[in-house]
Amino acid sequence: MNILILIKLLVAHLFGDFFLQTDAICMGKNSSGVRRLSYLAIHSGINAVLAYLLVGMWHCWQIPTLVFITHYVIDYIKSSLNNGSTWVFVIDQLAHVTVIVLLWSWITGSQLCLSGDWLSDYRVWVVAVCYLLALKPSSILLSSFIAKWAPTENEKKSLPNAGAWIGYFERVLILTFMLLGCMEGIGFLLAAKSIFRFGELTKAREVKITEYVMIGTLSSFTIAILLGALALKVLGR
């Protein structure tokens, strides 16, 4: 199925660009000189290998070659900007996705076929993409989006990365509820989170902390619901 190739390329990109990109690679890409070029090559190589392995078209050497070159160029431009804004992140990802779509179009237009029947059900890959998007990509987007509203002095004493993990769990739960058709679970989750947050928010000395938490929560819920709606639409449910 042609659409399966596109979904596999997207899964390879999500794994390579988010889950396998360590802090050391990120810092290396934003450094200078030979070190920067080396880390850009390592990161681009990881994405190229993943695309080649997941698609499984062993005779098509153009896939890893094109993924490596385009990923290297796009990330080189992004690291040159040295800007952590939301727009740079969005444009960077749109550029990668555009390359993936063009590569997929070229592959299917060349009438190349898949080797083997590995996870040939496209529905599995649709669900996988949605869950992957609900994790680190959404977390990075949310962090960049709400950064401008962050209180200058953080009066809340919290566990390291606790907020990120709370976001992971809530988006995964929302997406799962939607795929299972349990829409009432989303309302229960929102109510439960509101109850647990109520004591903290009433003790906050500044209104901006309350507003900051609400913006983060509602943004996280919105992303998860949109992903769930997209998955249901593609799955024809």
FIVEXSE-237996 format. One record per residue: residue number from 1; x, y, z of N, C-alpha, C in turn. Coordinates in pm, whole numbers. Example, Ala and Ser with C-alpha at 12.3 -4.5 7.8 and 13.67 -1.06 7.14 Angstrom:
BEGIN
{1 {1319 -569 780} {1230 -450 780} {1320 -330 780}}
{2 {1285 -225 708} {1367 -106 714} {1290 3 787}}
END
This chain:
BEGIN
{1 {84 -119 0} {0 0 0} {89 125 0}}
{2 {63 216 -94} {149 333 -110} {155 420 15}}
{3 {40 436 81} {36 523 199} {124 468 310}}
{4 {145 338 312} {228 275 416} {373 325 408}}
{5 {423 347 288} {559 397 272} {572 534 335}}
{6 {474 620 312} {476 755 370} {474 749 521}}
{7 {389 664 577} {378 655 723} {506 602 784}}
{8 {568 504 720} {695 451 770} {805 557 768}}
{9 {809 638 664} {906 747 656} {883 848 769}}
{10 {757 875 800} {725 967 909} {766 910 1044}}
{11 {740 781 1063} {780 716 1189} {932 721 1205}}
{12 {1006 694 1098} {1152 700 1103} {1199 840 1141}}
{13 {1134 941 1085} {1171 1079 1118} {1144 1112 1264}}
{14 {1028 1071 1313} {992 1101 1452} {1089 1035 1550}}
{15 {1123 910 1524} {1217 841 1612} {1356 906 1605}}
{16 {1402 932 1484} {1536 986 1469} {1552 1128 1516}}
{17 {1450 1211 1492} {1462 1353 1523} {1428 1386 1667}}
{18 {1357 1299 1736} {1314 1330 1872} {1363 1228 1974}}
{19 {1334 1101 1951} {1363 1001 2053} {1509 957 2055}}
{20 {1577 963 1941} {1717 920 1934} {1814 1038 1928}}
{21 {1762 1157 1937} {1848 1276 1937} {1878 1314 2083}}
{22 {1996 1278 2129} {2034 1300 2269} {2072 1446 2292}}
{23 {2088 1481 2421} {2130 1616 2455} {2270 1645 2400}}
{24 {2355 1542 2398} {2490 1560 2345} {2486 1596 2196}}
{25 {2397 1530 2122} {2383 1560 1980} {2330 1701 1960}}
{26 {2232 1739 2039} {2175 1875 2028} {2282 1981 2054}}
{27 {2359 1963 2160} {2465 2060 2191} {2573 2058 2084}}
{28 {2605 1940 2032} {2706 1930 1928} {2663 2000 1800}}
{29 {2536 1988 1765} {2484 2053 1644} {2487 2205 1656}}
{30 {2478 2255 1778} {2477 2400 1800} {2614 2454 1837}}
{31 {2717 2371 1828} {2853 2417 1856} {2912 2480 1730}}
{32 {3040 2472 1712} {3103 2534 1595} {3214 2445 1540}}
{33 {3256 2477 1419} {3368 2408 1359} {3340 2264 1320}}
{34 {3445 2185 1327} {3436 2044 1287} {3341 1967 1377}}
{35 {3337 2001 1505} {3248 1932 1600} {3102 1946 1555}}
{36 {3065 2064 1515} {2928 2086 1469} {2897 2003 1346}}
{37 {2986 2003 1248} {2964 1927 1125} {2958 1777 1153}}
{38 {3039 1731 1248} {3041 1588 1282} {2908 1545 1343}}
{39 {2856 1625 1437} {2729 1590 1502} {2612 1601 1405}}
{40 {2618 1696 1314} {2514 1706 1212} {2515 1580 1125}}
{41 {2635 1531 1092} {2647 1410 1011} {2596 1287 1088}}
{42 {2628 1279 1217} {2581 1166 1299} {2429 1164 1305}}
{43 {2370 1279 1334} {2224 1287 1346} {2156 1257 1213}}
{44 {2209 1313 1104} {2151 1287 972} {2168 1141 934}}
{45 {2281 1080 971} {2303 939 943} {2204 849 1015}}
{46 {2173 883 1141} {2075 805 1217} {1939 808 1148}}
{47 {1897 926 1103} {1768 939 1035} {1768 863 902}}
{48 {1880 868 830} {1888 798 702} {1879 647 720}}
{49 {1950 594 819} {1949 450 845} {1809 404 888}}
{50 {1746 481 975} {1611 445 1020} {1513 441 903}}
{51 {1520 541 816} {1430 544 700} {1453 422 611}}
{52 {1578 388 591} {1613 273 506} {1562 142 566}}
{53 {1580 125 698} {1540 2 764} {1389 -13 773}}
{54 {1320 95 806} {1175 86 823} {1103 66 690}}
{55 {1144 137 587} {1079 120 457} {1108 -19 401}}
{56 {1230 -69 422} {1261 -205 383} {1280 -229 235}}
{57 {1308 -123 160} {1333 -138 16} {1485 -140 -3}}
{58 {1544 -256 12} {1689 -268 21} {1759 -229 -109}}
{59 {1690 -240 -221} {1750 -205 -348} {1748 -55 -375}}
{60 {1672 19 -296} {1655 163 -320} {1752 242 -232}}
{61 {1876 255 -277} {1977 327 -201} {1951 478 -199}}
{62 {1863 525 -287} {1833 669 -292} {1764 718 -164}}
{63 {1692 626 -96} {1620 668 25} {1715 718 133}}
{64 {1812 638 180} {1903 689 283} {1989 805 234}}
{65 {2024 804 106} {2108 912 53} {2035 1045 56}}
{66 {1912 1047 7} {1834 1171 5} {1797 1217 145}}
{67 {1762 1123 231} {1728 1161 369} {1850 1222 439}}
{68 {1966 1162 419} {2088 1215 483} {2120 1356 435}}
{69 {2120 1375 305} {2159 1506 249} {2060 1615 290}}
{70 {1932 1589 272} {1832 1692 303} {1825 1721 453}}
{71 {1837 1617 536} {1834 1637 681} {1954 1719 725}}
{72 {2068 1690 666} {2190 1763 700} {2176 1911 666}}
{73 {2126 1940 546} {2112 2079 501} {2011 2155 588}}
{74 {1896 2093 614} {1792 2159 693} {1841 2188 835}}
{75 {1904 2089 898} {1953 2108 1034} {2070 2205 1039}}
{76 {2150 2210 933} {2261 2306 927} {2205 2449 927}}
{77 {2100 2471 849} {2037 2603 845} {1975 2637 979}}
{78 {1906 2540 1040} {1842 2564 1169} {1945 2597 1276}}
{79 {2055 2522 1281} {2158 2547 1383} {2229 2680 1357}}
{80 {2234 2723 1234} {2295 2852 1201} {2211 2967 1255}}
{81 {2079 2948 1256} {1991 3051 1309} {2005 3063 1461}}
{82 {2035 2949 1527} {2055 2946 1673} {1938 3013 1744}}
{83 {1817 2977 1706} {1696 3039 1759} {1602 2929 1807}}
{84 {1562 2934 1932} {1474 2832 1988} {1328 2868 1986}}
{85 {1287 2959 1896} {1148 3003 1891} {1057 2895 1834}}
{86 {929 2912 1859} {829 2817 1810} {829 2810 1658}}
{87 {840 2926 1594} {832 2931 1447} {949 2858 1381}}
{88 {1068 2871 1439} {1183 2801 1383} {1162 2650 1393}}
{89 {1109 2605 1508} {1081 2462 1527} {977 2413 1426}}
{90 {868 2490 1409} {761 2450 1318} {811 2447 1173}}
{91 {883 2551 1132} {934 2557 995} {1033 2445 968}}
{92 {1117 2416 1067} {1213 2306 1055} {1141 2173 1032}}
{93 {1038 2146 1111} {965 2020 1095} {886 2016 965}}
{94 {830 2130 924} {758 2135 796} {852 2105 680}}
{95 {976 2154 691} {1074 2127 585} {1105 1978 577}}
{96 {1123 1914 694} {1151 1770 695} {1032 1691 639}}
{97 {912 1728 680} {793 1657 633} {774 1677 483}}
{98 {803 1797 434} {793 1823 290} {887 1733 211}}
{99 {1008 1718 260} {1105 1629 195} {1054 1486 195}}
{100 {996 1444 308} {944 1307 318} {831 1283 218}}
{101 {741 1381 208} {629 1368 114} {680 1363 -30}}
{102 {777 1448 -64} {833 1446 -198} {906 1315 -228}}
{103 {977 1264 -129} {1046 1136 -146} {946 1024 -166}}
{104 {841 1025 -87} {735 924 -102} {670 933 -240}}
{105 {646 1056 -284} {584 1076 -416} {674 1022 -526}}
{106 {805 1044 -512} {899 994 -612} {904 840 -612}}
{107 {904 782 -491} {909 636 -480} {787 572 -544}}
{108 {670 620 -509} {547 561 -561} {531 591 -710}}
{109 {580 708 -751} {573 742 -893} {664 656 -977}}
{110 {772 606 -915} {865 517 -984} {819 372 -982}}
{111 {702 349 -922} {641 217 -915} {732 115 -846}}
{112 {799 163 -739} {878 70 -658} {784 5 -557}}
{113 {812 -117 -522} {723 -189 -430} {799 -228 -304}}
{114 {725 -254 -202} {785 -295 -74} {842 -435 -82}}
{115 {951 -454 -12} {1009 -588 -1} {953 -653 125}}
{116 {877 -758 110} {822 -825 226} {688 -768 267}}
{117 {638 -819 378} {507 -779 426} {515 -743 574}}
{118 {613 -660 609} {636 -628 750} {539 -521 797}}
{119 {452 -557 889} {353 -464 942} {283 -388 830}}
{120 {221 -463 741} {162 -403 622} {28 -335 645}}
{121 {-26 -346 764} {-153 -280 793} {-126 -133 824}}
{122 {-172 -41 738} {-142 101 755} {-203 158 883}}
{123 {-309 96 934} {-373 147 1054} {-279 142 1175}}
{124 {-195 40 1179} {-97 28 1286} {-2 147 1284}}
{125 {39 187 1165} {135 296 1152} {69 432 1178}}
{126 {-58 445 1142} {-130 570 1172} {-137 593 1322}}
{127 {-174 489 1395} {-182 498 1540} {-44 525 1600}}
{128 {60 458 1546} {196 478 1597} {240 622 1579}}
{129 {213 679 1463} {251 819 1437} {183 913 1535}}
{130 {54 892 1559} {-21 979 1651} {34 970 1793}}
{131 {66 850 1839} {121 836 1973} {259 899 1982}}
{132 {341 883 1879} {473 944 1881} {463 1097 1883}}
{133 {371 1151 1804} {351 1296 1803} {302 1348 1937}}
{134 {227 1265 2009} {173 1307 2139} {280 1315 2247}}
{135 {396 1256 2222} {501 1255 2324} {597 1372 2305}}
{136 {720 1345 2272} {822 1451 2273} {797 1565 2174}}
{137 {753 1538 2050} {727 1651 1960} {627 1751 2018}}
{138 {518 1699 2076} {419 1788 2137} {477 1861 2257}}
{139 {559 1790 2336} {621 1851 2453} {711 1968 2414}}
{140 {791 1950 2310} {880 2056 2265} {799 2175 2213}}
{141 {694 2147 2136} {610 2253 2083} {542 2330 2196}}
{142 {490 2259 2295} {424 2324 2408} {522 2409 2489}}
{143 {640 2355 2514} {741 2428 2592} {776 2559 2523}}
{144 {791 2553 2392} {824 2673 2317} {707 2770 2314}}
{145 {585 2715 2306} {465 2800 2296} {438 2877 2424}}
{146 {450 2810 2541} {414 2874 2667} {533 2941 2736}}
{147 {651 2935 2675} {770 2992 2740} {755 3142 2766}}
{148 {686 3212 2675} {673 3357 2691} {585 3396 2807}}
{149 {507 3301 2859} {420 3330 2974} {477 3276 3105}}
{150 {593 3214 3100} {650 3153 3220} {679 3261 3325}}
{151 {639 3238 3452} {668 3334 3559} {819 3354 3574}}
{152 {858 3477 3602} {1001 3506 3615} {1062 3436 3735}}
{153 {984 3420 3841} {1030 3350 3960} {939 3231 3985}}
{154 {996 3115 3975} {917 2992 3993} {905 2960 4141}}
{155 {784 2982 4194} {762 2958 4336} {721 2813 4365}}
{156 {696 2736 4259} {651 2600 4279} {771 2507 4287}}
{157 {774 2426 4392} {880 2327 4407} {828 2195 4351}}
{158 {884 2155 4239} {836 2034 4173} {953 1942 4140}}
{159 {918 1818 4108} {1019 1719 4071} {1077 1753 3934}}
{160 {1202 1717 3908} {1264 1743 3778} {1187 1672 3667}}
{161 {1152 1749 3562} {1082 1697 3443} {944 1640 3474}}
{162 {891 1670 3592} {759 1616 3628} {651 1669 3534}}
{163 {659 1798 3501} {559 1856 3412} {557 1790 3276}}
{164 {675 1759 3223} {682 1694 3091} {620 1555 3095}}
{165 {648 1480 3202} {592 1345 3212} {441 1347 3235}}
{166 {393 1445 3310} {247 1460 3328} {183 1484 3192}}
{167 {246 1569 3111} {194 1596 2977} {194 1472 2890}}
{168 {302 1392 2897} {307 1267 2821} {189 1177 2855}}
{169 {171 1156 2985} {66 1064 3029} {-74 1113 2991}}
{170 {-98 1242 3009} {-233 1292 2981} {-265 1286 2831}}
{171 {-167 1316 2746} {-193 1311 2602} {-210 1166 2554}}
{172 {-131 1075 2610} {-146 933 2574} {-283 882 2619}}
{173 {-325 921 2738} {-457 878 2787} {-570 934 2701}}
{174 {-561 1062 2666} {-665 1124 2584} {-674 1055 2448}}
{175 {-558 1033 2386} {-555 967 2256} {-612 825 2266}}
{176 {-578 754 2374} {-630 619 2394} {-780 621 2414}}
{177 {-830 714 2495} {-975 726 2517} {-1048 748 2384}}
{178 {-993 834 2299} {-1060 865 2172} {-1058 744 2079}}
{179 {-946 674 2073} {-938 557 1985} {-1030 444 2033}}
{180 {-1053 438 2164} {-1141 335 2220} {-1287 379 2222}}
{181 {-1311 505 2186} {-1448 557 2186} {-1499 595 2323}}
{182 {-1411 609 2421} {-1451 646 2558} {-1431 796 2578}}
{183 {-1513 876 2513} {-1498 1021 2519} {-1519 1077 2660}}
{184 {-1599 1006 2740} {-1624 1053 2877} {-1497 1048 2960}}
{185 {-1403 963 2921} {-1277 954 2994} {-1198 1084 2989}}
{186 {-1212 1160 2879} {-1142 1287 2866} {-1193 1387 2969}}
{187 {-1326 1390 2985} {-1385 1479 3085} {-1343 1440 3226}}
{188 {-1338 1309 3252} {-1294 1261 3383} {-1150 1301 3410}}
{189 {-1065 1288 3308} {-924 1323 3323} {-906 1471 3352}}
{190 {-979 1555 3280} {-970 1699 3302} {-1019 1736 3441}}
{191 {-1129 1672 3485} {-1182 1699 3619} {-1083 1654 3727}}
{192 {-1024 1537 3708} {-928 1485 3806} {-806 1576 3817}}
{193 {-757 1622 3704} {-639 1710 3706} {-674 1842 3772}}
{194 {-794 1892 3747} {-836 2018 3808} {-843 2007 3959}}
{195 {-891 1891 4009} {-901 1871 4153} {-763 1869 4217}}
{196 {-671 1795 4156} {-535 1786 4212} {-462 1920 4206}}
{197 {-493 1999 4105} {-426 2128 4089} {-491 2237 4173}}
{198 {-614 2214 4220} {-690 2320 4286} {-618 2374 4409}}
{199 {-570 2283 4495} {-502 2327 4616} {-379 2410 4586}}
{200 {-304 2370 4484} {-183 2443 4447} {-217 2581 4392}}
{201 {-321 2585 4309} {-353 2711 4245} {-413 2813 4341}}
{202 {-487 2766 4440} {-545 2859 4536} {-440 2917 4628}}
{203 {-327 2849 4644} {-220 2898 4729} {-119 2984 4652}}
{204 {-136 2990 4520} {-42 3067 4440} {-53 3215 4474}}
{205 {59 3280 4489} {59 3421 4527} {29 3512 4408}}
{206 {49 3465 4291} {28 3548 4174} {-67 3480 4077}}
{207 {-155 3559 4019} {-254 3506 3926} {-185 3448 3802}}
{208 {-71 3504 3765} {-5 3460 3643} {39 3314 3649}}
{209 {66 3263 3770} {103 3121 3783} {-17 3034 3749}}
{210 {-134 3074 3799} {-256 3001 3768} {-285 3002 3619}}
{211 {-272 3119 3559} {-298 3130 3416} {-197 3049 3335}}
{212 {-72 3049 3379} {33 2973 3311} {1 2823 3311}}
{213 {-43 2772 3425} {-79 2630 3436} {-198 2597 3348}}
{214 {-298 2686 3345} {-418 2661 3265} {-386 2662 3116}}
{215 {-300 2754 3073} {-263 2759 2932} {-192 2630 2892}}
{216 {-100 2585 2976} {-28 2461 2947} {-121 2341 2941}}
{217 {-213 2331 3037} {-307 2218 3041} {-399 2216 2920}}
{218 {-460 2329 2891} {-555 2335 2779} {-484 2315 2645}}
{219 {-362 2366 2633} {-286 2346 2508} {-254 2197 2489}}
{220 {-214 2130 2598} {-183 1988 2591} {-306 1906 2553}}
{221 {-420 1939 2615} {-545 1869 2584} {-585 1893 2437}}
{222 {-567 2015 2390} {-605 2048 2252} {-525 1966 2152}}
{223 {-393 1958 2174} {-308 1880 2083} {-350 1734 2081}}
{224 {-374 1677 2200} {-412 1535 2208} {-546 1509 2139}}
{225 {-642 1598 2158} {-773 1580 2097} {-765 1592 1945}}
{226 {-685 1687 1897} {-667 1702 1752} {-600 1578 1691}}
{227 {-502 1523 1761} {-437 1401 1712} {-536 1285 1709}}
{228 {-619 1276 1813} {-719 1170 1817} {-820 1185 1706}}
{229 {-864 1308 1680} {-961 1333 1572} {-900 1299 1437}}
{230 {-771 1333 1419} {-702 1301 1295} {-693 1150 1275}}
{231 {-658 1079 1383} {-645 934 1374} {-779 869 1338}}
{232 {-885 914 1402} {-1018 858 1375} {-1061 886 1231}}
{233 {-1026 1005 1183} {-1063 1040 1044} {-990 951 945}}
{234 {-859 932 965} {-781 848 873} {-825 703 880}}
{235 {-861 659 1001} {-903 520 1019} {-1047 497 973}}
{236 {-1117 607 938} {-1253 594 889} {-1354 560 996}}
{237 {-1331 610 1118} {-1421 579 1230} {-1493 704 1275}}
END
